[in-house]
Amino acid sequence: TANQASTVEPATVAYHAVMRTLPRPGEVVVVQGCGPIGLLTLQVAKASGAGRVIAVEPNALRRDKALAVGADEAITPDEARERFGSKGADLVFECAGVPPTVQAAVDFVRRGGRVNLVGLASGAATISPHTWLIKEVTFVASLAYNHHDFIETMDLMADGKVKVDPLHDKTVGLSELPQAIAELADDPSSAVKILVDPAR
């Protein structure tokens, strides 16, 4: 459908990220931030062999969406700090894209684990270098995609391993667009994905 086709590009961002740090069988994977990219990343990670995928997200609506698309658990950042403070996850995908979550991703990973920076934080992030050093963290960044990533992503969508319909909150026409933007500006977590149909 057109709604599904509109999500191929962000799904390919998620696919490319997971291919950069492919989960090993049975690994515990944390996806931090459940906007569109995070919700897609957790599905690709699951489809790629992760043992458990745990979504970390402060917003209850987005935690529910994470469970709806296949997360094994969806917890708050406070719960994640308690859970992963002593024994970290094997792999963390940082998809929130805000400066404080860069260090949080390292805090949530185990010694010798991997962190993949997917979300783009605007502004400088403060980190604790001793944590990175003590944990011997492997830190990888993932930007956009390669051309061949699109084919594999569309195959995952066609096979039902990546579900995009639950991400779609509503479709608006051009006349409704200013109101939709205003609502998102007021509360960025009020929707995950709003599509615009110029013909409406």
PANU-602082 format. One record per residue: residue in three letters; residue number from 1; x, z, y of N, C-alpha, C, O, CB in turn. Coordinates in Angstrom, 2 decimals. Glycine has a CB too. Layout:
ala,NUM,X,Z,Y,X,Z,Y,X,Z,Y,X,Z,Y,X,Z,Y
...
END
This chain:
thr,1,0.84,0.00,-1.20,0.00,0.00,0.00,0.88,0.00,1.24,2.08,0.25,1.17,-0.95,1.22,0.01
ala,2,0.25,-0.28,2.39,0.99,-0.28,3.66,1.51,1.12,3.98,2.61,1.26,4.51,0.11,-0.80,4.80
asn,3,0.73,2.15,3.68,1.16,3.52,3.94,2.43,3.84,3.14,3.35,4.46,3.66,0.05,4.51,3.59
gln,4,2.45,3.43,1.88,3.63,3.68,1.05,4.83,2.87,1.53,5.95,3.36,1.56,3.33,3.35,-0.43
ala,5,4.58,1.62,1.91,5.67,0.76,2.40,6.32,1.34,3.64,7.52,1.18,3.85,5.15,-0.65,2.69
ser,6,5.52,2.01,4.46,6.07,2.57,5.70,7.03,3.73,5.44,7.76,4.14,6.34,4.94,3.05,6.60
thr,7,7.02,4.24,4.22,7.87,5.38,3.89,9.11,4.97,3.09,9.92,5.82,2.73,7.07,6.41,3.11
val,8,9.26,3.69,2.81,10.42,3.23,2.05,11.72,3.56,2.78,12.68,4.02,2.16,10.33,1.71,1.79
glu,9,11.75,3.34,4.08,13.01,3.56,4.83,13.45,5.04,4.78,14.59,5.30,4.42,12.83,3.12,6.29
pro,10,12.59,6.01,5.13,13.05,7.40,5.01,13.33,7.81,3.57,14.22,8.63,3.32,12.02,8.33,5.61
ala,11,12.59,7.25,2.62,12.88,7.57,1.22,14.26,7.07,0.82,14.93,7.69,-0.01,11.81,6.95,0.29
thr,12,14.68,5.96,1.40,16.00,5.41,1.10,17.10,6.28,1.71,18.18,6.40,1.14,16.12,3.98,1.62
val,13,16.83,6.89,2.86,17.77,7.88,3.43,17.98,9.02,2.43,19.11,9.45,2.19,17.23,8.43,4.79
ala,14,16.88,9.49,1.86,16.96,10.58,0.88,17.70,10.14,-0.38,18.54,10.87,-0.89,15.56,11.07,0.50
tyr,15,17.40,8.95,-0.86,18.08,8.43,-2.06,19.59,8.34,-1.84,20.37,8.76,-2.69,17.52,7.04,-2.43
his,16,19.99,7.80,-0.69,21.41,7.67,-0.39,22.09,9.03,-0.36,23.21,9.19,-0.86,21.61,6.95,0.97
ala,17,21.41,10.02,0.22,21.98,11.37,0.29,22.21,11.93,-1.10,23.27,12.48,-1.39,21.06,12.30,1.10
val,18,21.22,11.80,-1.97,21.35,12.35,-3.32,22.44,11.63,-4.10,23.15,12.25,-4.88,20.01,12.26,-4.07
met,19,22.58,10.34,-3.89,23.64,9.60,-4.59,25.03,10.03,-4.11,26.00,9.89,-4.85,23.45,8.10,-4.38
arg,20,25.12,10.54,-2.89,26.42,11.01,-2.37,26.86,12.29,-3.08,28.06,12.52,-3.25,26.34,11.25,-0.86
thr,21,25.91,13.12,-3.48,26.23,14.36,-4.21,25.22,14.50,-5.34,24.29,15.30,-5.26,26.19,15.64,-3.25
leu,22,25.41,13.72,-6.37,24.47,13.64,-7.48,24.39,14.99,-8.20,25.41,15.52,-8.64,24.87,12.53,-8.45
pro,23,23.17,15.54,-8.33,23.05,16.81,-9.08,23.47,16.63,-10.53,23.18,15.61,-11.16,21.60,17.34,-9.02
arg,24,24.16,17.63,-11.05,24.52,17.63,-12.46,23.37,18.25,-13.26,22.62,19.07,-12.72,25.85,18.40,-12.69
pro,25,23.23,17.88,-14.53,22.12,18.41,-15.33,22.07,19.94,-15.30,23.08,20.61,-15.52,22.23,17.93,-16.77
gly,26,20.90,20.47,-15.03,20.69,21.91,-15.05,21.06,22.63,-13.77,20.83,23.84,-13.67,21.46,22.49,-16.14
glu,27,21.61,21.94,-12.78,22.03,22.62,-11.56,20.84,23.11,-10.72,19.76,22.51,-10.72,22.90,21.70,-10.72
val,28,21.08,24.22,-10.02,20.11,24.73,-9.05,20.41,24.07,-7.71,21.50,24.18,-7.17,20.18,26.30,-8.94
val,29,19.40,23.37,-7.20,19.54,22.63,-5.96,18.61,23.22,-4.90,17.43,23.45,-5.17,19.24,21.11,-6.18
val,30,19.14,23.46,-3.73,18.34,23.91,-2.60,18.21,22.77,-1.61,19.19,22.11,-1.26,18.98,25.16,-1.92
val,31,16.98,22.53,-1.16,16.73,21.59,-0.08,16.24,22.40,1.11,15.17,23.01,1.07,15.70,20.47,-0.51
gln,32,17.03,22.39,2.14,16.75,23.20,3.32,16.09,22.32,4.38,16.70,21.40,4.92,18.06,23.84,3.88
gly,33,14.80,22.63,4.68,14.04,21.85,5.65,13.11,20.87,4.95,13.57,19.99,4.22,14.98,21.11,6.58
cys,34,11.82,21.01,5.17,10.82,20.19,4.47,10.03,19.30,5.40,8.80,19.24,5.33,9.88,21.08,3.69
gly,35,10.76,18.60,6.29,10.17,17.48,6.97,10.15,16.30,6.01,10.39,16.49,4.82,10.95,17.13,8.27
pro,36,9.87,15.10,6.49,9.80,13.95,5.59,11.07,13.75,4.76,10.99,13.50,3.56,9.53,12.71,6.39
ile,37,12.24,13.85,5.40,13.49,13.61,4.66,13.71,14.69,3.60,14.10,14.37,2.48,14.68,13.58,5.63
gly,38,13.45,15.93,3.93,13.62,17.01,2.95,12.67,16.86,1.77,13.07,17.05,0.62,13.39,18.35,3.62
leu,39,11.41,16.52,2.05,10.42,16.37,0.98,10.77,15.20,0.07,10.50,15.24,-1.13,9.03,16.18,1.57
leu,40,11.35,14.17,0.63,11.78,13.03,-0.17,13.07,13.35,-0.93,13.22,12.96,-2.09,11.99,11.79,0.71
thr,41,13.98,14.06,-0.29,15.25,14.43,-0.94,15.01,15.30,-2.16,15.65,15.10,-3.20,16.16,15.16,0.05
leu,42,14.10,16.24,-2.05,13.87,17.12,-3.21,13.31,16.34,-4.39,13.60,16.66,-5.55,12.91,18.27,-2.83
gln,43,12.51,15.30,-4.11,11.96,14.50,-5.20,13.04,13.64,-5.86,13.09,13.52,-7.09,10.83,13.60,-4.69
val,44,13.90,13.06,-5.05,14.98,12.23,-5.61,15.95,13.11,-6.41,16.43,12.71,-7.47,15.74,11.47,-4.49
ala,45,16.24,14.32,-5.89,17.13,15.24,-6.60,16.54,15.60,-7.96,17.25,15.64,-8.97,17.37,16.52,-5.77
lys,46,15.25,15.85,-8.00,14.56,16.19,-9.25,14.62,15.01,-10.21,14.90,15.17,-11.40,13.09,16.59,-8.97
ala,47,14.36,13.82,-9.68,14.37,12.61,-10.53,15.78,12.28,-11.03,15.94,11.56,-12.01,13.82,11.42,-9.75
ser,48,16.79,12.83,-10.34,18.18,12.51,-10.69,18.83,13.55,-11.60,20.03,13.50,-11.84,19.00,12.38,-9.44
gly,49,18.03,14.48,-12.11,18.55,15.39,-13.13,18.78,16.83,-12.72,19.31,17.60,-13.52,19.78,14.87,-13.61
ala,50,18.40,17.21,-11.50,18.57,18.62,-11.10,17.76,19.52,-12.03,16.67,19.15,-12.48,18.14,18.83,-9.62
gly,51,18.30,20.71,-12.31,17.59,21.66,-13.16,16.41,22.29,-12.46,15.27,22.19,-12.93,18.52,22.73,-13.63
arg,52,16.68,22.93,-11.33,15.61,23.51,-10.49,15.86,23.08,-9.06,16.99,23.05,-8.59,15.58,25.09,-10.61
val,53,14.78,22.74,-8.38,14.87,22.37,-6.98,14.04,23.37,-6.17,12.83,23.50,-6.37,14.39,20.90,-6.74
ile,54,14.71,24.05,-5.26,14.06,25.09,-4.47,14.05,24.66,-3.01,15.11,24.40,-2.43,14.78,26.47,-4.64
ala,55,12.86,24.58,-2.43,12.71,24.21,-1.03,12.78,25.46,-0.17,12.19,26.49,-0.51,11.37,23.47,-0.80
val,56,13.51,25.37,0.94,13.61,26.47,1.90,13.04,25.98,3.22,13.57,25.05,3.83,15.10,26.97,2.06
glu,57,11.96,26.61,3.67,11.22,26.12,4.83,10.41,27.26,5.44,9.68,27.95,4.73,10.30,24.93,4.43
pro,58,10.52,27.46,6.77,9.76,28.55,7.39,8.26,28.29,7.51,7.48,29.24,7.56,10.32,28.83,8.75
asn,59,7.85,27.03,7.55,6.46,26.68,7.79,5.66,26.63,6.48,6.05,25.95,5.54,6.37,25.33,8.51
ala,60,4.54,27.36,6.43,3.75,27.47,5.20,3.16,26.13,4.78,3.14,25.82,3.58,2.64,28.48,5.39
leu,61,2.69,25.32,5.73,2.13,24.01,5.41,3.16,23.15,4.71,2.86,22.49,3.72,1.62,23.31,6.68
arg,62,4.38,23.16,5.22,5.43,22.35,4.63,5.90,22.90,3.29,6.32,22.13,2.42,6.60,22.25,5.58
arg,63,5.84,24.21,3.11,6.16,24.78,1.79,5.13,24.31,0.77,5.47,23.98,-0.37,6.19,26.34,1.84
asp,64,3.86,24.28,1.17,2.82,23.78,0.28,3.05,22.31,-0.08,2.85,21.91,-1.23,1.44,23.95,0.93
lys,65,3.48,21.52,0.90,3.77,20.10,0.64,4.92,19.98,-0.35,4.91,19.11,-1.23,4.11,19.36,1.97
ala,66,5.92,20.85,-0.21,7.07,20.81,-1.12,6.63,21.05,-2.56,7.07,20.36,-3.48,8.12,21.85,-0.71
leu,67,5.76,22.02,-2.76,5.24,22.30,-4.10,4.41,21.13,-4.61,4.45,20.79,-5.79,4.40,23.59,-4.10
ala,68,3.65,20.50,-3.71,2.78,19.39,-4.10,3.58,18.18,-4.57,3.09,17.39,-5.39,1.90,18.98,-2.93
val,69,4.82,18.02,-4.07,5.62,16.86,-4.48,6.68,17.21,-5.52,7.55,16.39,-5.83,6.29,16.25,-3.26
gly,70,6.62,18.43,-6.07,7.46,18.71,-7.23,8.53,19.78,-7.11,9.28,19.99,-8.06,8.10,17.52,-7.60
ala,71,8.62,20.48,-5.97,9.59,21.58,-5.89,9.22,22.65,-6.92,8.05,22.93,-7.13,9.63,22.18,-4.46
asp,72,10.22,23.23,-7.55,9.97,24.32,-8.50,9.54,25.59,-7.77,8.74,26.37,-8.28,11.21,24.59,-9.35
glu,73,10.09,25.78,-6.58,9.71,26.91,-5.73,9.83,26.46,-4.28,10.59,25.54,-3.97,10.61,28.18,-6.01
ala,74,9.09,27.12,-3.41,9.21,26.90,-1.97,9.22,28.27,-1.30,8.23,29.00,-1.36,8.04,25.99,-1.41
ile,75,10.34,28.61,-0.67,10.53,29.95,-0.14,10.93,29.89,1.33,11.33,28.85,1.84,11.59,30.71,-0.96
thr,76,10.81,31.04,1.99,11.17,31.13,3.40,12.69,31.31,3.53,13.35,31.66,2.55,10.43,32.30,4.08
pro,77,13.25,31.06,4.73,14.69,31.31,4.92,15.08,32.76,4.63,16.16,33.01,4.09,15.09,30.96,6.33
asp,78,14.22,33.73,4.98,14.53,35.13,4.69,14.61,35.37,3.18,15.50,36.07,2.70,13.47,36.05,5.32
glu,79,13.67,34.78,2.45,13.69,34.91,0.99,14.93,34.23,0.41,15.51,34.70,-0.57,12.41,34.30,0.37
ala,80,15.33,33.12,1.02,16.52,32.40,0.55,17.77,33.24,0.78,18.66,33.26,-0.07,16.65,31.04,1.25
arg,81,17.85,33.92,1.92,19.01,34.77,2.19,19.11,35.88,1.15,20.21,36.23,0.70,18.93,35.36,3.61
glu,82,17.97,36.44,0.78,17.97,37.50,-0.22,18.33,36.94,-1.60,19.09,37.56,-2.34,16.58,38.19,-0.28
arg,83,17.80,35.77,-1.93,18.01,35.16,-3.25,19.43,34.66,-3.43,20.05,34.89,-4.47,17.04,34.00,-3.45
phe,84,19.96,33.99,-2.41,21.24,33.30,-2.58,22.40,34.01,-1.88,23.50,33.47,-1.80,21.12,31.90,-2.06
gly,85,22.15,35.21,-1.37,23.20,35.93,-0.68,24.36,36.31,-1.58,25.51,36.30,-1.15,22.65,37.16,-0.06
ser,86,24.06,36.64,-2.86,25.13,37.05,-3.77,25.49,35.93,-4.75,26.67,35.67,-4.99,24.72,38.30,-4.55
lys,87,24.48,35.28,-5.31,24.74,34.19,-6.26,24.10,32.92,-5.70,22.88,32.75,-5.75,24.17,34.53,-7.68
gly,88,24.93,32.04,-5.20,24.43,30.87,-4.50,24.00,29.75,-5.41,24.22,29.77,-6.62,25.47,30.36,-3.57
ala,89,23.37,28.75,-4.80,22.95,27.54,-5.50,24.17,26.67,-5.77,25.23,26.85,-5.17,21.89,26.77,-4.67
asp,90,24.01,25.72,-6.68,25.10,24.80,-7.00,25.28,23.74,-5.91,26.39,23.31,-5.61,24.85,24.12,-8.35
leu,91,24.16,23.33,-5.32,24.16,22.22,-4.37,23.08,22.46,-3.33,21.94,22.78,-3.68,23.95,20.86,-5.08
val,92,23.43,22.30,-2.07,22.46,22.46,-0.98,22.41,21.18,-0.16,23.44,20.69,0.31,22.82,23.67,-0.07
phe,93,21.20,20.65,0.00,20.97,19.53,0.92,20.43,20.11,2.22,19.35,20.71,2.24,19.98,18.47,0.31
glu,94,21.19,19.94,3.31,20.77,20.45,4.60,19.96,19.36,5.32,20.53,18.41,5.86,22.00,20.90,5.46
cys,95,18.64,19.50,5.31,17.76,18.49,5.88,17.00,18.98,7.10,16.21,18.23,7.67,16.77,18.02,4.84
ala,96,17.23,20.22,7.52,16.47,20.77,8.65,16.92,20.13,9.98,16.10,19.87,10.86,16.64,22.30,8.72
gly,97,18.21,19.90,10.10,18.70,19.22,11.30,18.66,20.06,12.55,18.42,19.54,13.64,17.92,18.01,11.52
val,98,18.91,21.36,12.42,19.05,22.24,13.59,20.37,22.99,13.45,20.77,23.30,12.33,17.83,23.24,13.71
pro,99,21.05,23.28,14.56,22.41,23.84,14.46,22.57,25.06,13.55,23.54,25.10,12.79,22.87,24.21,15.81
pro,100,21.68,26.07,13.59,21.92,27.26,12.76,21.89,27.01,11.26,22.48,27.77,10.49,20.91,28.31,13.08
thr,101,21.21,25.94,10.83,21.07,25.73,9.39,22.32,25.11,8.76,22.42,25.07,7.54,19.89,24.84,9.12
val,102,23.26,24.65,9.57,24.51,24.13,9.01,25.27,25.27,8.32,25.70,25.12,7.18,25.40,23.49,10.12
gln,103,25.42,26.39,9.01,26.09,27.54,8.39,25.22,28.14,7.29,25.75,28.59,6.27,26.42,28.61,9.44
ala,104,23.91,28.16,7.48,23.02,28.71,6.45,23.18,27.96,5.14,23.14,28.58,4.07,21.56,28.65,6.91
ala,105,23.37,26.65,5.20,23.55,25.86,3.99,24.78,26.34,3.21,24.75,26.42,1.99,23.69,24.37,4.33
val,106,25.85,26.65,3.93,27.07,27.15,3.29,26.83,28.56,2.75,27.34,28.92,1.69,28.26,27.15,4.29
asp,107,26.05,29.35,3.48,25.73,30.71,3.02,24.96,30.68,1.70,25.11,31.58,0.87,24.91,31.45,4.08
phe,108,24.13,29.65,1.49,23.27,29.57,0.32,23.95,28.99,-0.91,23.39,29.03,-2.01,22.06,28.76,0.63
val,109,25.16,28.43,-0.76,25.81,27.75,-1.88,26.79,28.71,-2.57,27.32,29.63,-1.95,26.55,26.48,-1.40
arg,110,27.01,28.49,-3.85,27.93,29.34,-4.62,29.38,28.96,-4.32,29.65,27.94,-3.68,27.66,29.21,-6.14
arg,111,30.29,29.79,-4.78,31.71,29.46,-4.67,31.98,28.21,-5.50,31.59,28.13,-6.66,32.61,30.66,-5.14
gly,112,32.64,27.24,-4.89,32.91,25.98,-5.56,31.75,25.00,-5.53,31.82,23.94,-6.15,33.27,26.24,-6.97
gly,113,30.69,25.35,-4.80,29.51,24.49,-4.72,29.65,23.39,-3.68,30.67,23.26,-3.01,28.30,25.32,-4.41
arg,114,28.58,22.59,-3.57,28.59,21.45,-2.66,27.46,21.57,-1.65,26.36,22.03,-1.96,28.48,20.14,-3.43
val,115,27.76,21.12,-0.44,26.76,21.06,0.63,26.73,19.63,1.15,27.77,19.03,1.41,27.08,22.08,1.79
asn,116,25.53,19.09,1.30,25.36,17.73,1.82,24.59,17.82,3.13,23.44,18.25,3.16,24.62,16.81,0.78
leu,117,25.24,17.40,4.20,24.61,17.41,5.53,23.83,16.11,5.70,24.41,15.03,5.84,25.68,17.57,6.66
val,118,22.49,16.23,5.69,21.60,15.08,5.80,20.92,15.06,7.17,20.85,14.02,7.82,20.55,15.10,4.68
gly,119,20.43,16.22,7.60,19.75,16.32,8.90,20.74,16.28,10.03,21.84,16.83,9.94,18.92,17.61,8.98
leu,120,20.36,15.62,11.11,21.23,15.49,12.28,20.83,16.53,13.32,19.77,16.43,13.95,21.15,14.06,12.88
ala,121,21.69,17.52,13.50,21.43,18.56,14.49,21.86,18.07,15.86,22.96,17.54,16.02,22.16,19.87,14.12
ser,122,21.00,18.26,16.85,21.38,17.92,18.21,22.08,19.13,18.82,21.54,20.23,18.82,20.14,17.49,19.06
gly,123,23.28,18.91,19.32,24.05,20.01,19.88,25.06,20.55,18.88,25.08,20.16,17.71,23.13,21.12,20.32
ala,124,25.90,21.44,19.37,26.98,22.01,18.56,26.44,23.09,17.64,25.50,23.81,17.98,28.09,22.58,19.46
ala,125,27.06,23.20,16.46,26.69,24.23,15.50,27.83,25.24,15.39,29.00,24.86,15.36,26.37,23.61,14.12
thr,126,27.48,26.51,15.32,28.47,27.57,15.13,28.62,27.83,13.64,27.64,28.04,12.93,28.06,28.87,15.88
ile,127,29.86,27.81,13.18,30.11,28.05,11.75,31.05,29.24,11.58,31.69,29.69,12.53,30.70,26.79,11.08
ser,128,31.11,29.74,10.35,32.03,30.83,9.99,33.06,30.26,9.03,32.83,30.23,7.82,31.26,32.06,9.35
pro,129,34.20,29.80,9.55,35.18,29.11,8.69,35.64,29.91,7.48,35.95,29.33,6.44,36.37,28.75,9.50
his,130,35.69,31.25,7.61,36.15,32.04,6.46,35.21,31.89,5.27,35.66,31.92,4.12,36.27,33.52,6.85
thr,131,33.90,31.73,5.54,32.95,31.54,4.44,33.24,30.24,3.72,33.24,30.20,2.49,31.50,31.54,4.97
trp,132,33.48,29.18,4.48,33.77,27.87,3.90,35.05,27.95,3.05,35.12,27.39,1.95,33.92,26.79,5.01
leu,133,36.04,28.65,3.58,37.33,28.76,2.91,37.22,29.59,1.64,37.68,29.17,0.57,38.37,29.37,3.84
ile,134,36.62,30.77,1.74,36.51,31.67,0.60,35.71,31.02,-0.53,36.04,31.19,-1.71,35.84,33.00,1.01
lys,135,34.67,30.28,-0.17,33.83,29.64,-1.19,34.39,28.32,-1.70,33.88,27.76,-2.67,32.44,29.41,-0.62
glu,136,35.44,27.82,-1.07,35.99,26.50,-1.44,34.87,25.46,-1.51,34.72,24.73,-2.49,36.74,26.58,-2.79
val,137,34.09,25.42,-0.44,32.93,24.53,-0.39,33.37,23.08,-0.24,34.27,22.76,0.54,32.00,24.93,0.78
thr,138,32.72,22.21,-1.00,32.86,20.77,-0.78,31.72,20.35,0.14,30.54,20.52,-0.19,32.84,19.95,-2.14
phe,139,32.07,19.82,1.29,31.07,19.48,2.31,31.05,17.97,2.50,32.08,17.36,2.80,31.36,20.21,3.67
val,140,29.89,17.39,2.32,29.73,15.94,2.41,28.66,15.63,3.46,27.68,16.36,3.58,29.34,15.32,1.02
ala,141,28.86,14.57,4.20,27.83,14.11,5.14,27.22,12.82,4.62,27.89,12.02,3.96,28.42,13.91,6.57
ser,142,25.95,12.64,4.92,25.24,11.46,4.44,24.47,10.84,5.59,23.63,11.49,6.21,24.29,11.81,3.27
leu,143,24.77,9.58,5.88,24.12,8.89,6.99,23.42,7.64,6.50,24.06,6.75,5.94,25.13,8.54,8.09
ala,144,22.12,7.56,6.70,21.31,6.37,6.46,21.42,5.90,5.01,21.10,6.66,4.10,21.74,5.25,7.40
tyr,145,21.88,4.66,4.78,21.81,4.06,3.45,22.64,2.79,3.40,23.10,2.29,4.42,20.37,3.76,3.07
asn,146,22.81,2.29,2.17,23.39,0.97,1.93,22.26,0.03,1.52,21.18,0.48,1.13,24.51,1.03,0.84
his,147,22.50,-1.25,1.61,21.45,-2.24,1.32,20.88,-2.05,-0.09,19.66,-2.10,-0.28,22.00,-3.65,1.47
his,148,21.76,-1.84,-1.09,21.29,-1.74,-2.48,20.45,-0.50,-2.73,19.71,-0.44,-3.71,22.46,-1.75,-3.42
asp,149,20.56,0.51,-1.85,19.77,1.73,-2.02,18.27,1.46,-1.96,17.48,2.19,-2.57,20.15,2.75,-0.96
phe,150,17.87,0.43,-1.23,16.44,0.14,-1.08,15.80,-0.21,-2.42,14.69,0.23,-2.71,16.24,-1.00,-0.08
ile,151,16.49,-1.01,-3.23,15.92,-1.45,-4.50,15.68,-0.25,-5.41,14.60,-0.10,-5.98,16.84,-2.47,-5.19
glu,152,16.70,0.61,-5.56,16.56,1.78,-6.43,15.47,2.71,-5.92,14.73,3.29,-6.72,17.90,2.53,-6.51
thr,153,15.37,2.86,-4.60,14.34,3.73,-4.02,12.95,3.20,-4.32,12.07,3.96,-4.73,14.54,3.87,-2.51
met,154,12.74,1.92,-4.12,11.42,1.33,-4.39,11.07,1.43,-5.87,9.90,1.58,-6.22,11.38,-0.13,-3.94
asp,155,12.09,1.35,-6.74,11.83,1.53,-8.17,11.35,2.95,-8.47,10.43,3.14,-9.26,13.11,1.21,-8.99
leu,156,11.98,3.95,-7.85,11.55,5.34,-8.04,10.12,5.54,-7.55,9.34,6.26,-8.17,12.50,6.30,-7.31
met,157,9.79,4.91,-6.42,8.43,5.01,-5.89,7.43,4.33,-6.83,6.36,4.87,-7.10,8.35,4.39,-4.48
ala,158,7.79,3.15,-7.32,6.89,2.40,-8.22,6.67,3.15,-9.53,5.59,3.08,-10.11,7.47,1.01,-8.51
asp,159,7.70,3.88,-10.00,7.60,4.64,-11.25,6.88,5.98,-11.07,6.64,6.69,-12.04,8.98,4.88,-11.81
gly,160,6.54,6.33,-9.82,5.86,7.59,-9.54,6.78,8.79,-9.51,6.31,9.93,-9.48,4.81,7.81,-10.55
lys,161,8.10,8.56,-9.52,9.04,9.68,-9.47,9.24,10.19,-8.05,9.66,11.33,-7.86,10.38,9.26,-10.06
val,162,8.94,9.35,-7.06,8.94,9.77,-5.67,7.55,9.48,-5.12,7.14,8.32,-5.02,10.06,9.03,-4.82
lys,163,6.83,10.54,-4.79,5.46,10.42,-4.29,5.48,10.51,-2.76,5.98,11.48,-2.19,4.54,11.52,-4.90
val,164,4.93,9.50,-2.10,4.95,9.49,-0.64,3.56,9.76,-0.03,3.47,10.14,1.13,5.47,8.16,-0.14
asp,165,2.49,9.56,-0.80,1.15,9.78,-0.26,0.93,11.21,0.27,0.30,11.37,1.32,0.11,9.47,-1.32
pro,166,1.43,12.26,-0.43,1.21,13.62,0.09,1.88,13.88,1.44,1.51,14.83,2.14,1.71,14.63,-0.90
leu,167,2.85,13.06,1.83,3.53,13.26,3.11,2.69,12.76,4.28,2.88,13.20,5.42,4.88,12.55,3.11
his,168,1.76,11.86,4.01,0.98,11.20,5.06,-0.17,12.10,5.50,-1.11,12.33,4.75,0.44,9.84,4.57
asp,169,-0.09,12.61,6.74,-1.12,13.50,7.26,-2.30,12.73,7.84,-3.46,13.06,7.57,-0.54,14.42,8.31
lys,170,-2.00,11.70,8.62,-3.09,10.91,9.21,-2.52,9.64,9.82,-1.32,9.50,10.02,-3.86,11.72,10.27
thr,171,-3.44,8.71,10.10,-3.09,7.47,10.79,-3.85,7.45,12.10,-5.05,7.73,12.14,-3.42,6.22,9.92
val,172,-3.17,7.10,13.19,-3.81,7.04,14.51,-3.68,5.64,15.08,-2.76,4.90,14.73,-3.19,8.09,15.48
gly,173,-4.61,5.28,15.96,-4.50,4.04,16.70,-3.66,4.25,17.95,-3.26,5.38,18.25,-5.89,3.50,17.07
leu,174,-3.38,3.17,18.68,-2.55,3.27,19.88,-3.19,4.18,20.92,-2.48,4.90,21.63,-2.32,1.89,20.49
ser,175,-4.52,4.16,21.02,-5.18,5.00,22.02,-5.04,6.49,21.70,-5.09,7.33,22.59,-6.66,4.63,22.12
glu,176,-4.87,6.81,20.42,-4.73,8.21,20.00,-3.28,8.68,19.98,-3.02,9.87,19.80,-5.32,8.39,18.63
leu,177,-2.35,7.77,20.17,-0.93,8.09,20.04,-0.45,9.14,21.04,0.26,10.06,20.64,-0.12,6.85,20.21
pro,178,-0.83,9.05,22.35,-0.36,10.09,23.27,-0.78,11.50,22.86,-0.01,12.45,22.98,-0.87,9.81,24.67
gln,179,-2.01,11.63,22.36,-2.49,12.94,21.93,-1.71,13.42,20.70,-1.36,14.60,20.60,-4.01,12.89,21.61
ala,180,-1.45,12.52,19.77,-0.70,12.89,18.57,0.71,13.34,18.93,1.22,14.31,18.37,-0.64,11.71,17.59
ile,181,1.34,12.63,19.87,2.69,13.01,20.30,2.67,14.37,21.00,3.56,15.19,20.79,3.29,11.94,21.24
ala,182,1.65,14.59,21.82,1.53,15.87,22.53,1.37,17.02,21.54,1.96,18.09,21.72,0.35,15.84,23.51
glu,183,0.57,16.80,20.50,0.35,17.85,19.50,1.65,18.15,18.75,1.94,19.31,18.47,-0.75,17.44,18.52
leu,184,2.41,17.11,18.42,3.68,17.32,17.74,4.70,18.01,18.64,5.48,18.84,18.18,4.25,16.00,17.24
ala,185,4.68,17.67,19.93,5.59,18.31,20.88,5.27,19.80,21.00,6.17,20.63,21.13,5.50,17.64,22.26
asp,186,3.97,20.12,20.95,3.53,21.51,21.05,3.86,22.28,19.78,4.23,23.45,19.83,2.02,21.57,21.33
asp,187,3.71,21.62,18.62,3.96,22.26,17.33,4.54,21.22,16.37,3.79,20.55,15.67,2.66,22.90,16.75
pro,188,5.87,21.08,16.34,6.49,20.05,15.50,6.16,20.17,14.01,6.28,19.19,13.27,7.97,20.09,15.67
ser,189,5.76,21.35,13.57,5.46,21.54,12.15,3.99,21.32,11.82,3.56,21.58,10.70,5.86,22.93,11.72
ser,190,3.21,20.84,12.79,1.77,20.67,12.56,1.46,19.49,11.66,0.36,19.40,11.12,1.06,20.51,13.88
ala,191,2.41,18.57,11.49,2.23,17.42,10.61,3.58,17.02,10.05,4.62,17.30,10.64,1.56,16.23,11.36
val,192,3.55,16.36,8.90,4.78,15.87,8.30,5.00,14.41,8.67,6.07,14.04,9.14,4.75,16.03,6.77
lys,193,3.98,13.58,8.47,4.12,12.15,8.72,2.82,11.61,9.30,1.77,11.67,8.66,4.50,11.37,7.42
ile,194,2.90,11.09,10.54,1.76,10.43,11.18,2.12,8.95,11.34,3.17,8.61,11.88,1.42,11.09,12.57
leu,195,1.23,8.09,10.86,1.45,6.66,10.97,0.62,6.10,12.12,-0.42,6.66,12.47,1.10,5.96,9.65
val,196,1.09,5.01,12.70,0.39,4.37,13.81,-0.06,2.98,13.36,0.74,2.17,12.90,1.31,4.27,15.06
asp,197,-1.35,2.72,13.51,-1.93,1.41,13.18,-2.41,0.75,14.48,-3.45,1.14,15.01,-3.12,1.56,12.15
pro,198,-1.67,-0.24,14.99,-2.03,-0.86,16.26,-3.38,-1.57,16.21,-3.97,-1.84,17.26,-0.97,-1.84,16.68
ala,199,-3.88,-1.88,15.02,-5.14,-2.61,14.90,-6.36,-1.68,15.02,-7.48,-2.16,15.12,-5.20,-3.34,13.56
arg,200,-6.15,-0.40,15.02,-7.28,0.55,15.08,-7.81,0.70,16.50,-8.75,1.45,16.73,-6.88,1.92,14.55
END
